[in-house]
Amino acid sequence: MEDMSPPRNGPPLHAHGFEEFFYITRGTFLFELDGEQTQVGPGDMMHARADVPHTFMNVSEEEGRMLIVARPGGIERYFAELAARMVHDASNTAAFAELAVEYGIRILGPPLAARKP
């Protein structure tokens, strides 16, 4: 999957039962994996093991991009359903939380943007 993140954007702190690999193709991202923060840029790769709390934020002034590979696969269905729901009501955070639970994603805290000035 390709992720395109506006500046200061990223998911809430979360964990799930599959691992993810993130390959940065554009911009600079701040990752938090199991409480440790690392800044990465184009050509860098991050790995989030299954069940490890993680999040990231685009800290660039431009759109950031990365390729995300999940193992095992199937999480692309979550993102397709999430996008469809956002078209209808992007402000319904309760519905997004319910969808995350359906796919085994545990929301553990706010996004980095909500924690950093």
Residue frames as a rotation matrix with the C-alpha (Angstrom) as fourth column:
MET 1
0.590 0.808 0.000 0.00
0.808 -0.590 0.000 0.00
0.000 0.000 -1.000 0.00
GLU 2
-0.499 -0.689 0.525 1.12
0.614 -0.709 -0.346 3.57
0.611 0.150 0.777 -0.52
ASP 3
0.305 0.512 -0.803 0.51
0.907 -0.412 0.082 6.07
-0.289 -0.753 -0.591 2.26
MET 4
-0.319 -0.312 0.895 0.34
0.551 -0.829 -0.093 9.78
0.771 0.464 0.436 1.40
SER 5
0.175 0.313 -0.934 0.46
0.981 -0.132 0.139 11.90
-0.080 -0.941 -0.330 4.55
PRO 6
0.606 0.052 0.794 -0.05
0.212 -0.972 -0.098 15.66
0.767 0.228 -0.600 4.77
PRO 7
-0.484 -0.813 0.325 2.30
-0.089 -0.323 -0.942 17.57
0.871 -0.485 0.084 7.11
ARG 8
-0.762 0.043 0.646 1.80
-0.644 -0.142 -0.751 16.82
0.059 -0.989 0.136 10.84
ASN 9
0.371 0.915 -0.161 -0.45
-0.905 0.395 0.156 13.88
0.206 0.088 0.975 10.02
GLY 10
-0.701 -0.524 -0.484 -0.34
-0.429 0.852 -0.300 10.31
0.570 -0.003 -0.822 11.25
PRO 11
0.122 0.801 -0.586 -2.36
0.085 0.579 0.811 7.61
0.989 -0.149 0.002 13.01
PRO 12
0.631 0.101 0.769 -3.02
-0.740 -0.219 0.636 7.29
0.233 -0.970 -0.064 16.73
LEU 13
-0.567 -0.772 0.288 -0.71
-0.824 0.528 -0.207 5.11
0.008 -0.355 -0.935 18.78
HIS 14
0.582 0.812 -0.042 -1.89
-0.812 0.578 -0.081 1.57
-0.042 0.081 0.996 18.07
ALA 15
-0.642 -0.696 0.323 -0.95
-0.641 0.718 0.273 -2.11
-0.422 -0.031 -0.906 17.95
HIS 16
0.536 0.781 -0.320 -2.21
-0.838 0.445 -0.317 -5.13
-0.106 0.438 0.893 16.02
GLY 17
0.492 -0.238 0.837 -1.44
-0.205 0.903 0.377 -8.78
-0.846 -0.357 0.396 15.45
PHE 18
0.765 -0.320 0.558 0.42
0.643 0.374 -0.668 -8.33
0.005 0.870 0.492 12.15
GLU 19
-0.075 -0.865 -0.496 3.80
0.591 -0.439 0.677 -6.82
-0.803 -0.242 0.544 11.40
GLU 20
0.936 0.339 0.098 4.36
0.292 -0.588 -0.754 -3.82
-0.198 0.735 -0.649 9.14
PHE 21
-0.226 -0.968 0.110 7.29
0.861 -0.146 0.486 -2.60
-0.455 0.205 0.867 7.08
PHE 22
0.818 0.452 -0.356 7.43
0.294 -0.860 -0.416 1.11
-0.495 0.236 -0.836 6.14
TYR 23
-0.199 -0.866 0.459 9.68
0.941 -0.038 0.337 2.25
-0.274 0.499 0.822 3.26
ILE 24
0.308 0.286 -0.907 9.94
0.242 -0.946 -0.216 6.05
-0.920 -0.153 -0.360 3.07
THR 25
0.027 -0.249 0.968 9.87
0.994 0.109 0.000 7.46
-0.105 0.962 0.250 -0.47
ARG 26
-0.188 -0.052 0.981 9.26
0.391 -0.920 0.026 11.18
0.901 0.389 0.193 0.19
GLY 27
0.508 0.400 0.763 9.43
-0.394 -0.680 0.619 13.53
0.766 -0.615 -0.188 3.17
THR 28
-0.713 -0.700 0.020 10.58
-0.256 0.233 -0.938 13.04
0.652 -0.674 -0.346 6.74
PHE 29
0.428 0.874 -0.232 8.68
-0.148 0.321 0.936 11.00
0.892 -0.366 0.267 9.31
LEU 30
-0.521 -0.431 0.737 8.95
-0.821 0.018 -0.570 10.65
0.233 -0.902 -0.364 13.06
PHE 31
0.111 0.498 -0.860 8.22
-0.127 0.866 0.484 7.06
0.986 0.056 0.159 14.10
GLU 32
-0.221 -0.144 0.965 7.49
-0.975 0.021 -0.220 5.83
0.011 -0.989 -0.145 17.58
LEU 33
0.218 0.184 -0.958 7.99
-0.290 0.950 0.117 2.09
0.932 0.252 0.261 18.06
ASP 34
0.410 0.021 -0.912 7.53
0.692 0.644 0.326 0.61
0.594 -0.765 0.250 21.53
GLY 35
0.823 0.060 -0.565 8.15
0.482 -0.599 0.639 4.02
-0.300 -0.799 -0.522 23.14
GLU 36
-0.188 -0.955 -0.231 11.30
0.483 -0.295 0.825 4.90
-0.855 0.043 0.516 21.18
GLN 37
0.809 0.493 -0.319 11.27
0.035 -0.583 -0.812 7.69
-0.586 0.646 -0.489 18.59
THR 38
-0.331 -0.867 0.372 13.30
0.544 0.147 0.826 7.73
-0.771 0.476 0.423 15.36
GLN 39
0.415 0.399 -0.818 13.29
-0.428 -0.708 -0.562 10.25
-0.803 0.583 -0.123 12.51
VAL 40
-0.273 -0.444 0.854 13.60
0.518 0.680 0.519 8.77
-0.811 0.584 0.044 9.00
GLY 41
0.057 0.238 -0.970 13.61
-0.625 -0.749 -0.220 10.00
-0.778 0.619 0.106 5.41
PRO 42
0.730 0.313 -0.608 13.66
-0.683 0.326 -0.653 8.78
-0.006 0.892 0.452 1.81
GLY 43
0.065 -0.672 -0.738 15.33
-0.506 0.615 -0.605 5.38
0.860 0.413 -0.300 1.44
ASP 44
-0.779 -0.311 0.545 14.90
-0.622 0.268 -0.736 4.49
0.083 -0.912 -0.402 5.11
MET 45
-0.105 0.740 -0.665 12.82
-0.137 0.652 0.746 1.57
0.985 0.169 0.033 6.32
MET 46
-0.521 0.055 0.852 11.09
-0.853 -0.057 -0.518 0.93
0.020 -0.997 0.077 9.64
HIS 47
-0.472 0.349 -0.810 9.71
0.009 0.920 0.391 -2.35
0.882 0.177 -0.437 10.95
ALA 48
-0.261 0.488 0.833 6.89
-0.961 -0.215 -0.175 -2.66
0.094 -0.846 0.524 13.49
ARG 49
-0.955 -0.093 -0.282 6.68
-0.066 0.993 -0.101 -6.17
0.289 -0.078 -0.954 14.90
ALA 50
-0.092 0.969 -0.228 3.26
0.204 0.242 0.949 -7.66
0.975 0.041 -0.220 15.61
ASP 51
0.581 0.555 -0.596 1.64
0.681 0.069 0.729 -6.39
0.445 -0.829 -0.338 18.82
VAL 52
-0.460 -0.755 -0.467 4.23
0.876 -0.472 -0.099 -3.61
-0.146 -0.455 0.878 19.31
PRO 53
0.551 0.662 -0.508 2.69
0.576 -0.742 -0.342 -0.16
-0.604 -0.104 -0.790 19.98
HIS 54
-0.595 -0.766 0.243 3.59
0.705 -0.353 0.615 2.23
-0.385 0.537 0.750 17.17
THR 55
0.700 0.696 -0.161 2.68
0.481 -0.626 -0.614 5.41
-0.528 0.352 -0.773 15.36
PHE 56
-0.445 -0.827 0.343 4.26
0.868 -0.304 0.393 7.91
-0.221 0.473 0.853 12.98
MET 57
0.607 0.582 -0.541 3.89
0.373 -0.810 -0.453 11.51
-0.702 0.072 -0.709 11.84
ASN 58
0.293 -0.458 0.839 4.99
0.866 -0.244 -0.436 13.36
0.405 0.855 0.325 8.73
VAL 59
0.349 -0.243 -0.905 7.27
0.619 -0.665 0.418 16.11
-0.703 -0.706 -0.082 10.09
SER 60
-0.653 -0.535 0.537 7.94
0.748 -0.340 0.571 17.59
-0.123 0.773 0.622 6.63
GLU 61
-0.504 0.466 -0.727 6.46
-0.241 -0.884 -0.400 20.78
-0.829 -0.026 0.558 5.26
GLU 62
-0.436 0.316 -0.843 5.34
-0.883 0.031 0.468 18.78
0.174 0.948 0.265 2.20
GLU 63
0.724 0.689 -0.012 3.28
-0.686 0.722 0.093 15.66
0.073 -0.059 0.996 1.62
GLY 64
-0.404 -0.823 0.399 5.16
-0.826 0.516 0.227 12.59
-0.392 -0.238 -0.889 2.80
ARG 65
0.556 0.558 -0.616 4.93
-0.768 0.628 -0.125 9.20
0.317 0.542 0.778 1.14
MET 66
-0.508 -0.688 0.519 5.79
-0.785 0.618 0.051 5.68
-0.356 -0.381 -0.853 2.13
LEU 67
-0.082 0.412 -0.907 5.14
-0.537 0.749 0.388 2.15
0.839 0.519 0.160 1.01
ILE 68
-0.212 0.104 0.972 3.61
-0.936 0.263 -0.233 -0.07
-0.280 -0.959 0.041 3.68
VAL 69
-0.244 0.102 -0.964 3.77
-0.415 0.888 0.199 -3.86
0.877 0.449 -0.174 3.57
ALA 70
0.061 0.349 0.935 1.83
-0.989 0.149 0.009 -5.86
-0.136 -0.925 0.354 6.15
ARG 71
-0.395 -0.208 -0.895 2.41
-0.400 0.916 -0.037 -9.52
0.827 0.343 -0.445 6.95
PRO 72
-0.560 0.245 0.792 0.21
0.728 0.601 0.329 -11.44
-0.395 0.761 -0.515 6.85
GLY 73
-0.958 0.191 0.215 -1.80
0.004 -0.737 0.676 -9.50
0.287 0.648 0.705 4.27
GLY 74
-0.280 0.948 -0.149 -5.44
0.879 0.315 0.357 -8.51
0.386 -0.031 -0.922 4.37
ILE 75
-0.291 0.157 -0.944 -5.28
0.686 -0.653 -0.320 -5.17
-0.667 -0.741 0.083 6.18
GLU 76
-0.997 -0.055 0.050 -5.88
0.074 -0.668 0.741 -3.39
-0.007 0.742 0.670 2.87
ARG 77
-0.281 0.960 -0.011 -9.56
0.669 0.204 0.715 -4.26
0.688 0.194 -0.700 3.38
TYR 78
0.072 0.239 -0.968 -9.55
0.920 -0.392 -0.029 -2.16
-0.386 -0.888 -0.248 6.57
PHE 79
-0.681 -0.423 -0.599 -8.14
0.223 -0.898 0.380 0.85
-0.698 0.125 0.705 4.71
ALA 80
-0.863 0.442 0.243 -10.65
0.227 -0.090 0.970 0.46
0.451 0.892 -0.023 1.85
GLU 81
0.058 0.931 -0.359 -13.54
0.870 0.129 0.475 0.35
0.489 -0.340 -0.803 4.30
LEU 82
-0.115 -0.189 -0.975 -12.10
0.764 -0.644 0.034 3.25
-0.634 -0.742 0.219 6.31
ALA 83
-0.955 -0.271 -0.120 -11.81
0.123 -0.731 0.671 5.38
-0.269 0.626 0.732 3.16
ALA 84
-0.527 0.831 0.177 -15.41
0.458 0.103 0.883 4.58
0.716 0.546 -0.435 2.20
ARG 85
0.227 0.617 -0.753 -16.64
0.972 -0.097 0.213 5.64
0.059 -0.781 -0.622 5.64
MET 86
-0.456 -0.488 -0.744 -14.62
0.565 -0.805 0.182 8.86
-0.688 -0.338 0.643 5.56
VAL 87
-0.898 0.193 0.396 -16.33
0.283 -0.435 0.855 9.89
0.337 0.879 0.336 2.32
HIS 88
0.002 0.999 -0.033 -19.68
0.571 0.026 0.821 9.75
0.821 -0.021 -0.570 4.11
ASP 89
0.908 0.314 0.278 -18.69
-0.053 -0.572 0.819 11.20
0.416 -0.758 -0.503 7.51
ALA 90
0.080 -0.992 -0.102 -15.04
0.240 0.119 -0.963 11.99
0.967 0.053 0.248 8.22
SER 91
-0.310 -0.192 0.931 -15.88
-0.704 -0.612 -0.361 13.32
0.639 -0.767 0.054 11.70
ASN 92
0.725 0.682 0.090 -17.39
-0.582 0.539 0.609 10.07
0.367 -0.494 0.788 13.05
THR 93
-0.287 -0.953 0.095 -14.45
-0.841 0.204 -0.501 8.94
0.458 -0.223 -0.860 15.19
ALA 94
-0.072 0.330 0.941 -16.58
-0.742 0.613 -0.272 6.40
-0.667 -0.718 0.200 17.07
ALA 95
0.904 0.423 -0.058 -17.28
-0.333 0.615 -0.714 4.57
-0.267 0.665 0.697 13.80
PHE 96
0.378 -0.848 -0.372 -13.56
-0.602 0.081 -0.794 4.54
0.703 0.524 -0.480 13.00
ALA 97
-0.420 -0.512 0.749 -12.76
-0.907 0.270 -0.324 3.10
-0.037 -0.815 -0.578 16.44
GLU 98
0.392 0.653 0.648 -15.38
-0.543 0.733 -0.410 0.38
-0.743 -0.191 0.642 15.95
LEU 99
0.899 -0.096 -0.427 -13.90
-0.365 0.377 -0.852 -0.50
0.242 0.921 0.304 12.57
ALA 100
-0.086 -0.993 0.075 -10.42
-0.837 0.032 -0.547 -0.75
0.541 -0.110 -0.834 14.08
VAL 101
-0.228 0.073 0.971 -11.73
-0.788 0.571 -0.229 -3.24
-0.571 -0.818 -0.072 16.66
GLU 102
0.798 0.599 0.070 -13.30
-0.418 0.632 -0.652 -5.32
-0.435 0.491 0.755 13.87
TYR 103
0.751 -0.570 -0.334 -9.85
-0.202 0.283 -0.938 -5.66
0.629 0.771 0.097 12.28
GLY 104
0.676 -0.456 -0.579 -7.97
0.712 0.607 0.353 -6.35
0.190 -0.651 0.735 15.52
ILE 105
-0.255 -0.731 0.632 -6.39
0.404 -0.675 -0.617 -2.90
0.878 0.098 0.468 15.77
ARG 106
0.355 0.305 -0.884 -6.05
0.934 -0.087 0.346 -1.62
0.029 -0.948 -0.316 19.34
ILE 107
0.324 -0.193 0.926 -5.98
0.125 -0.962 -0.244 2.18
0.938 0.195 -0.288 19.73
LEU 108
0.171 -0.404 -0.899 -3.59
0.937 0.350 0.021 2.91
0.306 -0.845 0.438 22.61
GLY 109
-0.136 -0.255 -0.957 -3.17
0.613 -0.781 0.121 6.68
-0.778 -0.570 0.263 22.55
PRO 110
0.728 0.462 -0.507 -3.39
-0.013 -0.730 -0.684 9.89
-0.686 0.504 -0.525 20.54
PRO 111
0.747 -0.490 0.448 -1.47
0.553 0.086 -0.828 10.67
0.367 0.867 0.336 17.35
LEU 112
-0.206 -0.917 -0.342 1.98
0.977 -0.213 -0.015 12.23
-0.059 -0.337 0.940 17.73
ALA 113
-0.497 0.041 0.867 0.61
0.358 -0.900 0.247 15.57
0.790 0.433 0.433 16.47
ALA 114
0.588 0.776 0.230 -1.67
0.037 -0.309 0.950 15.72
0.808 -0.550 -0.210 19.52
ARG 115
0.782 -0.342 -0.521 1.32
0.615 0.289 0.733 15.14
-0.100 -0.894 0.436 21.82
LYS 116
-0.299 -0.954 -0.001 3.93
0.914 -0.287 0.285 17.41
-0.273 0.084 0.958 20.19
PRO 117
0.207 0.345 -0.915 3.83
0.170 -0.934 -0.314 21.20
-0.964 -0.090 -0.252 19.84
